[in-house]
Structures are given as structure tokens and as C-alpha cells.
Amino acid sequence: MSSFATQNTLRTTAKAIVAMAMLAVVGGVWAQAASKDEVEEIGLDPISFRGPNPTARFKDIKYQQNLGDQIPMDLVFRNEHGEDVRLGDLFTDKPVVLSMVYYGCPTLCTLVLNGEVTAFDGQPDTFNLGDTFTAISVSIDPTETSALAAEKKASYLATLHIDNAEENWHFLTGDEENIETLAAAVGFRYYYDEPSSQYAHDSGVVIATSTGKISSYYLGIEYLPGNLRTALEIAGAGTIGKFLKQPTLLCFAYDPTSGTYGFLIMGALRLAGIATVLMVVAFWVVSYRRGRHIDLPDLDTTTQTAS
């Protein structure tokens, strides 16, 4: 076989391999979209998205920014000491940082609370937790206890360098009805997956005025001290901020169909497989041009190794 013909064969083989790899990825994405279309008409609970197939609206599990809405102040929760507290009694004359989390969360909630610690610690002495603003964290899991809330609070207070943080950062638990009422008011949407006993939810904090009006949202898991301070100053003046356009972070690609993070892993495997095939093809072509003949590994064997 001539050199020209051999090079054409190499190009054709490489293109075929890349095309097949791309089809594998596209096929996976298409199957994901098709499954959503099939259940589009199923009605689900507007807060927790309970239903036969919650993936139909999994894309809507994110903060709905209810700017200017009133937080229901008469809701009753339990503090970390097991005492019933009226939510409105935790609001004084200062703006509030409100976070919807659950204390048994294996990943995202911990990062949200860590982000709060960093933001609180980064404030100047003239603008600190307690003197200028307060913080409230509410568990969305009605089965969690005050003892767990106290344990979680203690772990975060130990990392804070603020003297009066204990009296000004409240860790609450509550009944399902009150939790869902509060979640709906602040636009926090979430879904409980029974097989994994975990919640799929968004990340961020709500900034409220001293009277409980929703002033703004700070989405994500990192809250720059300066940006948080600006948001709190706006809320402190009783002003309503602007809509925040920011990507949603959902439990690190949590998949409610299996209760795992499998889609992220499968995506990584597909990309790794494609990268492997491309590297083998590139190495083969370069080696051939240098006058060495190296056989391309069997495609089936490569695929089995990647999977």
C-alpha cells in the first residue's frame, strides 16, 4: 500500500473513531432529555416536587427570587436548645442572613455554612455579626433534632473569631409544615430523595431587612465579605435589591433518579474515553510519520477498558 493511501486510511479511521465517540456522548444526552419530555405533564408538589418522577422538574429546583416578599414572622421553630421560638422574635433592628440547609447534608450545605463563616469573619470590627446583623440557619429536614442543630452550631462557632456569635447565629429545626411555608416564602425549592435519604437543593443565602422583607439573594457557596456587607447595608436601609442572575449549583450534579452523583461520573468517564482514543490516534499518526509502524489497539478492547 502506498504512503498516500495509508495516510488516507489513517485519517478515515481517526475520523470514524472520533465520530463514534461523539455519538456516544450525544446519545447519552439525548436519552436524558427524552426521559424528561415523557413526564412533562406530571403534576408535582410546587415546593418539594414529590411525584412519580421528580426529574420532570428537576431543573426548577433552584432559588426563586421573591424580592420584596414578606417572610412569615409567626412561624414557630425550635432553637438549638429545644425551645420553641417565633421566627419574628429572632429579628431585631438589624438585617438578617437566612440560610436554608440541613445539618446532615454530606456536601453542599456544609459548603454554604463554611461560606458564611468566611464572610462573617471577613467583616471589619465596625460591621460584625451581632452588632450590625444577625444570622439564622433553618433545617429543611423535619426529622432533624435540636441536639444535631446544637452540635452543628458548636462546630461552626469554634471556627469563628467573633465573641458574640453564639447569641446571634441561630440554628433552627422545625415541623414539615412550617419548613415548607418558610421555603415557599423565600423561594427555596428542594426535593427529598427517599432511596438515598438526601435532599436535592440549590445553594445560597437570603438577605432580609429587619422587618423580614426579602431584600436580596447571594447565590452559590462563596460569599465575598465586601459583597455581603453591601447587601446587608442595602437591607439595613430597608431597600429591596435587584434580581441576581447567577448559575445554579445543585448538589454537585446530584441525580434524583438514582439518588447518586452518577451523571457527573458517567460524563467524566465518557470524556476520559474520548481523550484516550484521541491520544492513541494522535500517537499512532505521529509515530507513523516518524517512520515507525504501531498498530492501533482494537476499538472494542479500548472501550471495555474505559468503561
C-alpha positions as CSV (number, residue, x, y, z in Angstrom):
1,M,0.0,0.0,0.0
2,S,1.3,3.4,-0.9
3,S,2.2,6.1,1.7
4,F,-0.6,8.3,0.4
5,A,-3.2,5.6,0.6
6,T,-2.0,4.6,4.1
7,Q,-2.4,8.2,5.3
8,N,-5.9,8.4,3.9
9,T,-6.7,5.2,5.7
10,L,-5.4,6.7,8.9
11,R,-7.4,9.9,8.5
12,T,-10.6,7.9,7.8
13,T,-10.0,5.6,10.8
14,A,-9.4,8.5,13.1
15,K,-12.5,10.4,11.9
16,A,-14.6,7.3,12.4
17,I,-13.3,6.8,15.9
18,V,-13.9,10.4,16.9
19,A,-17.4,10.3,15.3
20,M,-18.4,7.2,17.2
21,A,-17.1,8.7,20.5
22,M,-19.1,11.9,19.9
23,L,-22.2,9.9,19.1
24,A,-21.9,8.0,22.4
25,V,-21.9,11.3,24.3
26,V,-24.7,12.9,22.3
27,G,-26.7,9.7,22.6
28,G,-26.4,9.9,26.4
29,V,-27.5,13.5,26.5
30,W,-30.4,12.8,24.1
31,A,-31.6,9.9,26.3
32,Q,-31.6,12.2,29.3
33,A,-33.7,14.8,27.5
34,A,-36.1,12.3,26.2
35,S,-36.9,10.9,29.7
36,K,-37.8,14.4,30.8
37,D,-40.1,15.0,27.9
38,E,-42.0,11.8,28.6
39,V,-43.1,13.0,32.1
40,E,-43.6,16.7,31.3
41,E,-47.3,16.7,32.1
42,I,-47.0,15.1,35.6
43,G,-48.2,17.4,38.3
44,L,-45.8,17.7,41.3
45,D,-45.8,19.5,44.6
46,P,-44.6,23.1,44.0
47,I,-42.1,23.0,46.9
48,S,-40.7,19.6,47.4
49,F,-41.5,18.2,43.9
50,R,-43.0,15.0,45.2
51,G,-44.4,12.8,42.5
52,P,-43.9,9.6,40.3
53,N,-40.9,11.1,38.5
54,P,-39.5,14.3,40.0
55,T,-36.9,14.6,37.3
56,A,-39.6,16.2,35.2
57,R,-39.0,19.4,37.0
58,F,-35.6,18.9,38.5
59,K,-34.4,21.9,36.5
60,D,-36.7,24.1,38.7
61,I,-35.1,23.1,42.0
62,K,-33.4,26.5,42.5
63,Y,-34.0,29.7,44.3
64,Q,-37.0,31.6,43.0
65,Q,-36.0,35.2,43.9
66,N,-39.1,36.6,45.7
67,L,-37.7,40.1,46.1
68,G,-39.8,42.3,48.3
69,D,-41.9,39.5,49.7
70,Q,-42.6,39.2,53.4
71,I,-41.1,36.3,55.4
72,P,-43.8,34.9,57.6
73,M,-42.8,36.0,61.1
74,D,-45.3,34.0,63.1
75,L,-43.8,30.6,62.1
76,V,-42.6,28.6,65.1
77,F,-39.4,26.6,65.1
78,R,-37.1,25.1,67.7
79,N,-33.7,26.5,68.6
80,E,-30.6,24.5,69.3
81,H,-31.7,24.2,73.0
82,G,-35.0,22.6,72.0
83,E,-37.1,25.6,72.9
84,D,-39.9,26.8,70.7
85,V,-39.1,30.2,69.2
86,R,-41.2,32.5,67.0
87,L,-39.3,33.4,63.9
88,G,-40.1,37.1,64.2
89,D,-38.6,37.2,67.7
90,L,-35.2,36.5,66.2
91,F,-35.5,39.6,64.0
92,T,-34.4,42.7,65.8
93,D,-33.4,46.1,64.4
94,K,-30.8,44.6,62.2
95,P,-30.8,42.9,58.7
96,V,-30.6,39.1,58.7
97,V,-28.7,36.5,56.7
98,L,-31.0,33.5,56.3
99,S,-29.8,30.1,55.1
100,M,-32.0,27.1,54.2
101,V,-29.9,23.9,54.8
102,Y,-30.0,20.6,56.6
103,Y,-27.4,19.6,59.1
104,G,-27.0,16.0,57.9
105,C,-26.2,17.2,54.4
106,P,-23.0,15.4,53.1
107,T,-21.7,18.2,50.9
108,L,-23.5,21.3,49.7
109,C,-24.9,22.6,53.0
110,T,-21.6,22.3,54.7
111,L,-20.0,24.5,52.0
112,V,-22.8,27.0,52.3
113,L,-22.2,27.3,56.1
114,N,-18.4,27.4,55.5
115,G,-19.0,30.2,53.1
116,E,-21.0,32.1,55.8
117,V,-18.2,31.6,58.3
118,T,-15.6,33.1,55.9
119,A,-17.9,36.0,55.0
120,F,-18.7,36.8,58.7
121,D,-15.0,36.5,59.8
122,G,-14.0,38.8,56.9
123,Q,-16.1,41.8,58.1
124,P,-14.3,44.7,59.8
125,D,-14.8,45.3,63.5
126,T,-17.3,48.1,62.8
127,F,-19.5,45.7,60.8
128,N,-19.8,42.3,62.5
129,L,-22.2,39.6,63.4
130,G,-24.3,40.6,66.3
131,D,-23.6,44.4,66.3
132,T,-24.7,45.0,62.7
133,F,-26.5,41.9,61.5
134,T,-27.8,38.5,62.7
135,A,-27.8,35.1,61.0
136,I,-30.4,32.3,61.0
137,S,-30.0,28.8,59.6
138,V,-33.1,26.6,59.2
139,S,-33.0,22.9,58.6
140,I,-35.3,21.7,55.8
141,D,-35.3,18.2,57.2
142,P,-38.2,17.8,59.7
143,T,-36.6,14.7,61.3
144,E,-33.5,16.6,62.4
145,T,-33.3,17.3,66.1
146,S,-32.2,20.3,68.3
147,A,-29.3,18.2,69.5
148,L,-28.0,17.9,66.0
149,A,-28.5,21.6,65.5
150,A,-26.6,22.3,68.7
151,E,-23.7,20.1,67.5
152,K,-23.6,21.8,64.1
153,K,-23.7,25.2,65.7
154,A,-20.9,24.4,68.1
155,S,-18.7,23.2,65.2
156,Y,-19.1,26.5,63.3
157,L,-18.7,28.7,66.4
158,A,-15.4,27.0,67.0
159,T,-14.1,28.3,63.7
160,L,-15.5,31.8,64.1
161,H,-13.4,34.6,65.6
162,I,-16.4,36.6,66.8
163,D,-17.1,36.9,70.5
164,N,-20.9,37.3,70.5
165,A,-21.6,34.9,67.6
166,E,-23.4,32.4,69.9
167,E,-26.3,34.7,70.7
168,N,-26.6,36.0,67.1
169,W,-26.4,32.9,64.8
170,H,-29.4,30.8,65.4
171,F,-29.6,27.1,64.2
172,L,-33.3,26.0,64.0
173,T,-35.2,22.9,63.3
174,G,-39.0,22.6,62.8
175,D,-42.1,20.8,61.6
176,E,-42.6,20.0,58.0
177,E,-45.5,22.4,57.5
178,N,-43.6,25.4,58.9
179,I,-40.4,24.5,57.0
180,E,-42.3,24.3,53.7
181,T,-44.1,27.5,54.4
182,L,-40.9,29.3,55.0
183,A,-39.2,27.7,52.0
184,A,-42.1,28.8,49.7
185,A,-41.9,32.3,51.1
186,V,-38.2,32.7,50.3
187,G,-38.4,30.8,47.1
188,F,-36.2,27.8,48.2
189,R,-37.2,24.8,46.2
190,Y,-36.0,21.3,47.0
191,Y,-36.7,17.6,46.6
192,Y,-36.3,14.7,49.0
193,D,-35.0,11.5,47.5
194,E,-36.1,8.6,49.6
195,P,-33.6,5.9,48.3
196,S,-30.6,8.0,49.3
197,S,-32.2,9.9,52.2
198,Q,-30.8,13.1,50.8
199,Y,-32.2,16.4,49.5
200,A,-31.6,17.9,46.1
201,H,-31.5,21.7,46.6
202,D,-29.8,24.9,45.5
203,S,-27.2,26.9,47.4
204,G,-27.1,30.4,48.6
205,V,-28.3,32.8,51.4
206,V,-31.2,35.2,51.7
207,I,-30.7,38.8,52.9
208,A,-33.7,40.2,54.7
209,T,-34.5,43.5,56.2
210,S,-35.1,43.9,60.0
211,T,-38.9,43.6,59.3
212,G,-38.5,40.4,57.4
213,K,-38.7,41.7,53.8
214,I,-36.6,39.8,51.3
215,S,-34.0,42.3,50.1
216,S,-31.6,40.2,48.0
217,Y,-30.1,36.8,47.4
218,Y,-26.4,35.8,47.4
219,L,-26.3,32.5,45.5
220,G,-23.5,29.9,45.4
221,I,-21.2,28.7,48.2
222,E,-18.7,31.5,48.5
223,Y,-19.8,34.9,49.8
224,L,-17.2,37.7,49.5
225,P,-17.2,39.7,52.7
226,G,-17.4,43.0,50.8
227,N,-20.3,41.9,48.6
228,L,-22.2,40.5,51.6
229,R,-21.6,43.7,53.5
230,T,-23.0,45.8,50.6
231,A,-26.1,43.6,50.5
232,L,-26.6,43.9,54.3
233,E,-26.2,47.6,54.1
234,I,-28.9,47.8,51.4
235,A,-31.2,45.6,53.6
236,G,-30.3,47.6,56.6
237,A,-31.7,50.7,54.9
238,G,-34.9,48.8,54.2
239,T,-34.2,48.8,50.5
240,I,-35.0,46.0,48.1
241,G,-32.1,44.9,45.9
242,K,-32.0,43.7,42.3
243,F,-32.6,40.3,40.7
244,L,-29.3,38.3,40.7
245,K,-28.5,36.4,37.6
246,Q,-26.2,33.6,38.6
247,P,-25.7,29.9,37.7
248,T,-27.4,27.4,40.0
249,L,-25.4,24.9,41.9
250,L,-27.4,21.8,42.6
251,C,-25.7,19.4,44.9
252,F,-22.8,18.7,42.5
253,A,-24.8,17.1,39.7
254,Y,-27.0,15.1,42.1
255,D,-29.2,12.7,40.1
256,P,-32.6,12.1,41.8
257,T,-33.4,9.1,39.5
258,S,-30.8,7.1,41.4
259,G,-30.0,9.1,44.4
260,T,-26.4,9.4,43.4
261,Y,-24.0,11.7,41.6
262,G,-23.8,9.2,38.7
263,F,-24.4,11.6,35.8
264,L,-21.3,13.6,36.7
265,I,-19.2,10.4,36.9
266,M,-20.6,9.0,33.7
267,G,-19.8,12.3,31.9
268,A,-16.3,12.2,33.2
269,L,-15.9,8.6,32.0
270,R,-17.1,9.5,28.6
271,L,-14.7,12.4,28.3
272,A,-11.9,10.3,29.6
273,G,-12.7,7.6,27.0
274,I,-12.7,10.2,24.2
275,A,-9.5,11.7,25.4
276,T,-7.9,8.2,25.5
277,V,-9.0,7.4,21.9
278,L,-7.8,10.7,20.6
279,M,-4.4,10.4,22.3
280,V,-3.9,6.9,20.8
281,V,-4.8,8.1,17.3
282,A,-2.5,11.1,17.6
283,F,0.3,9.0,18.9
284,W,-0.2,6.5,16.1
285,V,-0.2,9.2,13.4
286,V,2.9,10.9,14.8
287,S,4.8,7.6,15.1
288,Y,3.9,6.6,11.5
289,R,5.2,9.9,10.2
290,R,8.5,9.3,12.0
291,G,8.8,6.0,10.1
292,R,7.6,3.6,12.8
293,H,4.6,1.4,12.4
294,I,2.4,1.0,15.5
295,D,-0.8,-1.0,15.4
296,L,-3.9,0.8,16.7
297,P,-5.4,-1.2,19.7
298,D,-8.6,-2.9,19.0
299,L,-11.5,-0.4,19.5
300,D,-13.6,-2.9,21.4
301,T,-10.8,-3.6,23.8
302,T,-10.2,0.2,24.4
303,T,-13.9,0.8,25.0
304,Q,-14.1,-2.0,27.6
305,T,-11.0,-0.7,29.4
306,A,-12.5,2.8,29.6
307,S,-15.8,1.6,31.0
